Each structure stands twice: as C-alpha cells, then as structure tokens.
Amino acid sequence: MVFLGHAVIVYPINLENVAWCRGLVAFISTVHMPLFFVVAGFCFHQKNTYGDMVQKKIQRLLIPYTAFNLMDMCCRLAFSKLVNRPCGIRESLIKIVLHGGEYWFLYVLFLMCILWGLFQGWVRKRIWLQVIVGIGAIALNMLPVSSDIFKVDSLCKYFIFFYAGFLIQIYFEIFPEWKKILDNTGVLIIGCLALGMVFVAWYICKVTFIPQLCVSVIGIFVCVVFAIKICNIRPGLVLADIGKYSLQLYLLDGYFLGVSRTVLVQVLACTNPLVIVAGNTLFDLAGAFGTAKYVLMKAKVLRVLCGEK
C-alpha cells in the first residue's frame, strides 16, 4: 500500500488532479499508517528492562531514522532541481530534530515506544487500566491537536492504533479461537463490502457522521483477515518474504520513486496516470526489495544503518 500510495506523484506532474488517483490516495492514507501502528503495537514487547527496550529501539528506529534523513538531506542539496521539496541544511536539521524529518513515522514510533514502555507493565496486567487508557486514546485521537513540534499531533492521532495492536497481542494469546473465526471467506467478503460502502459514504458522499477513524478500523480489519486467509498459500509466503524487509522498503521507497518518476515523466514524457502509477509501484518495489535483500543485508555497517543487527 505504501508503494502504491507514493506512486501517485504530485511532482513533476500532479496526479492528484485525476479523480481516481485522488480517491486511491485518500483510501490508502486512511488505512496504511493506522495499520502500521497497529502492527507496531502488536509487536511491542518489553521482556527485559526498560533500558534494554530503549537500546533496541535506538538500534531499530533511531539509527535508521537519523542515517536516512541525513542521506535525504544530502540528496535534496545535490539534486535540488529533481526533488519536490528542496531544502537547506539548517531547515533540514530543524525538521529532523523537531518535526519528524522525511521519516516521521519512525520518529513518532520511537517516541511512542519510549513513552509507552514506562506504563505498559501496569496496563498489561490490569483490565480497568486498559479501559481507562482506551478511553484516553480515543479522546486523544479526536482532539484537534495542531502542534507539529515533536510530532505531538501524530502521537495523539496514531496512539489509538498502537494501543489497539497492543491489546490484540494480549487477547489474541488468551483467545486463540479468534484466528479460526477470522480465517473465514465469508468474514472477508462481509468486511470488504462494509469497507467499500463506508468509504464511499465517507469520501464520495461526504456523510458527516462517519469519522475517518471508522474507515481506518474497518480497513485494518479487512487487511488482518486477508493476511490470515493467505498466510499459508504461495502469495502469502511471497508477501511474508517481502515483509521481512518492511523497514528497509519504507526507507528506500523515496529514492527509487525519485528515479522512476524522473524517467517516466521527464525522460519518456509519459502523461498517462495509470502507466505512471503502475510503473512507479513496480519499479520502486522491485528496486527497494532487491537493494534491501541483496545489498543492505550483506554488509554489517549497512545492516546497522538500516536498523538490523
């Protein structure tokens, strides 16, 4: 979803002026970041001390965040005429430290893990605290927070999804029969129909009483059911292999997108939205996956810089 969403470029040609491209971006942006934080919450574990957890998050999130933001800064300086948002050194450094840089999701996730690690032990063992935190998470999501310093707005918006993943982790282990219920074609079909109807009502018909949160939750549910359904067949195994490098794919996406959009739009003078979106998606995914698997994972220094041991 990330590659497909980014494939709808706004520079050097603005594909969001095309109705179906604009709808595609709206749909993906409503689902893919909430899903990212749900998965992060589901995978959050603090088996040892808080200090050990912080050290792991520095290695897994903060080092690649810093390394790739600095590389992005250099690219924007060196190739300012080819990028969408050229940026000076001072402006870039301020953005990296205070505003999440170009990889804001890693910045937000790092802060979220550091803060959540202080409380998760108590919340994990007490149902009444889980309820209180859940109510607080919903309230934070609904608050009209506009401050971008330390990405407070994104922390408030996405904590509810991180927390939902954390709760799923707890109760999925306690009630394993949920997997049997979700591994059902009928459930998947009903979920897809519900998602389609709610998205059309929210995005196209502008039904005001349907919040974006509702669309996100149904979209996440469909993605989870779909993943469970295909996990043991060949397409699922292929996606699982690609998913091993999910962080690296996130990190590399922008670089390959810069190449593909330059070739397609500026060199080949392509203006067909479908060709541009398909070309960007396929080239970026193949390039990022190949680079992650066959280049970054082969050298220790590169593995550390992209968040691996």
N, C-alpha and C positions, 0 to 999 in steps of 0.2 A: 504493500500500500504506500509506503514511503516513497519508493522509486516512481510509482505511477503518479502520485500527487505532485512530486517535484518535476515530473516530466511536462506538466502543464506550465510552461515557462511564461514569464512576463517580460523578458528581455532576451534578445533584441526584438522580438515580436510578442505582443501581449495576447496570449491565447485565452485569457480570462474574459476577453471581449466576446468570445464564442460561447453561446448559451450552454451547450453540453459540457464544455470544458469547465465552465464556471460551476455547474452543478456537480461535476465529478470532484472538483477540489473541495467544495462545501461538504460533500458526503465523506470523503476521506479524512479531511481535517476534523470532522466531528467524531470520528471513530479511532483513528490510528494513534494519536497521542494519549487519549484516555486508556486505550488498550496497552500501550507501552508502560504506563504507570501501574496498571492492574498486574501485569506480568512482573514488574519490578517488586511490587508489594508481595506477590505470591512467592517470589524467590528470596525475599528478605529473611535472613537467618542470622542470629547472633548466638552462636553456640559457645563461644568463649567469652572473653572480657570485652567491655565496651572499647577499650583501646585497640584490641585486635581487630574489631569490626571497622574502626576508623582507619586503621592502617590498610585494610583490604580495600576500603572504598577509595582511599587515596590512590592506591595502585590501579584499581579497576576503573575509576571515574575521573579523578582529578588530574592524573598524569596525562592520559589521552586528551582530556579537555584542554589542558594548557598547551601541549605539544601541537595539536592540530589547529588550535586557534592562532598560535604563533605562525604556523605554516600558512594558514589562511591570510593572515596579515601581510606576510611577505608576498604572497601571490597577488593580493589586491594592490600592493605597491608596484610590483613588477609588471602586471598586466592590467593596469587601471582602465584601459580602453576596451577590454574584453569582458569586464565584470559588470554586474548590475548595480552594485553599490560600492564604488571605490571609496577608500577610507585611509586617512593618515595614521601615522604611528600613534600619536597621542590619543586620538579618538578611539583607535582600536584597543589600546591598552585599558582605557577607561571602561570601554564596553566589556572587555574580558573580565575585569575585576568586579565591576558593579552591576552589569546588566546581562550577564549570561553569554556574551560573545555570539559567535555563529553557531555554537553547540549548546544553546540554552537549556536543552532537556537534560544534558549531563550535569550542568550547573545546578539545576533545580533538584534533580535526583540525588546529587551528592548532599546538598543541604537538607533535603527531606530525610535521608537515611541517618545523617548525623543527629538531627533533632529527634527523630522517631526512636533511635536507639536508646535514648535516655528514658523512655517511658514504656517501650514495648513489653518489657518483662512483666510489669504490673498489669497491663491491659490484657496480655495473653491469658492470664490466669483468672480474670475476674469478668464475669458476664456483665455485671452492672456498669463497669467501666467501659466495656466495649460499646454498650448502648449510648453512654454519655459522649464518648469520643465520636461515635457515628453521627449523633445529632449535631455535634460541633463541626464535623466535616461537611455536613450538608449546609450548615449555616455559612461556613467559610466559602463554599462554592457559590452561594447565592449573593454574597456580599459584593457590592460594586467597587472592588478594590482596583485602583488605577496606578499605584506606585510600582515603577519598574526597577527601583533600586533593590538589589539582591533578589530580583525576580519575585518579590512578595506577591504580586498579582498571580503569577503562575503557581506559586506554592499554595495559595488559597484555592485556586481553581482545580488543581490536579491532586491535592491530598486525598480527596474523597475516593479517587480511583486507586491510589496506592493503598489506602486503608481497606478498601473493598478486597483487593488482592490478598492483603494480609489476613483478613477474615476467612477468605476462601481457603487459604492454606491451612488454617486451623481446623475448619469444619469439614474440609474435603477429606482430611485424615480420619476424623471422627465418624463421618458418614460416607464410607466409600461407595455405597449403593447409588449415590448420585451419578456416578460415572455410567452406570447401566441405564439410568433414566435418560441422560443426555445423549448416549450413544444410540439414538433412535432417529430414523429418517423423518418420521412424522414431526418430531420436535424441531428438526432443522427446517423443514418446509414451513411450518407454522411461524417459526422465528423469522424466516426470510420474508414471508408475506407481511408480518407485523412491521418489520423494519421498513419495507417498501412503502406501506401505507402511511406510517408515522413520518417518514422522511418527506414524502410528497406533501403531506398536510403541513409539515413544519416549514419546508423550504419553498415549495411552489405555491401552495395555497395560503401561506403566511398565517396559519392558525395560531393565534397569540397565546392560547393557554397550554400549548405543548412546548415545554422548555427544551433547550439543546441537550440538557442532561439526560432527558428521556430517550432521545435519539441515540446518544452515546451508549447508554446502558443496554438498549436492545441490540445495537451493533456489536458491542463486546460479547453479548450472549451468543449471537449468531456465529461470531468468529470462534468462540470457545467450543461450541457444539460441532462446528465444521472441523476444527482441529482434532477433536476426539474421534470424529467419524472417519477421518482419513489417516490417522496416525500409524496404522499398521499396514497400509497399502502403499504401492510404489510412489504415487505423488506425495503422500505424507512423508515418506522416508527421504525423498529428494528435498522437500522443504525443510525437514529436520537437519539435513546435512548443510543446507544453506544457512539455517538458523544458528548453527554453531558459531558463525562469524557475524552475528547480527550487529554487535557493536562496531566492528570494523566496517561493515557495509554502511552504517549510518555515517561513520567518519569519512569514508571515501566518496560517498554519493556526489557531493557538490563538485568535486574535482573532475569526475568523469562527465557530469552534466555540463560543465563548462566546455569540455571538448566536444561533446555530441551536439550541443545547440549551436556552437560556432561552425562546425562542419555542415550541419543540416541547413541552418538558416543563412549564414553569412557566406559560406563557400559554395554550397549547392543551390542556394536561393530557394529553398523549399518553403512554401507557404501553406501547405495542406495540414490542418491541425491534427488529423488522425495519423498521418505519417510522422509528424514531429513528435507526438506523444508516444507512439509505438517505438519509434527509433530511439528516442531518449531513454525510454524504460529498458529496452532490451540491451542497448549498448552499456548503459550505466550499471545495470545489474550484473551483466557478464563481466565487465571490466573490474568492478569492485570485488566481486566474488573471486575472480581469478587472481587479482592482486593480493587479496587477504589470505587466500589459501596457499598460493604458491610463492609469494614474496614475503609478506609480513610475518608469516608464521615460521619462516626458515631461518631467521636471524634473531638472536636473543635481544639485541638492542631494539629492533623494530617491534618485537613482541611486547616488550615493556612499554614502549611509547604508545602502543595501541591497546593497552590495558590487560595484557596477558602476562603470565609468568615466564 
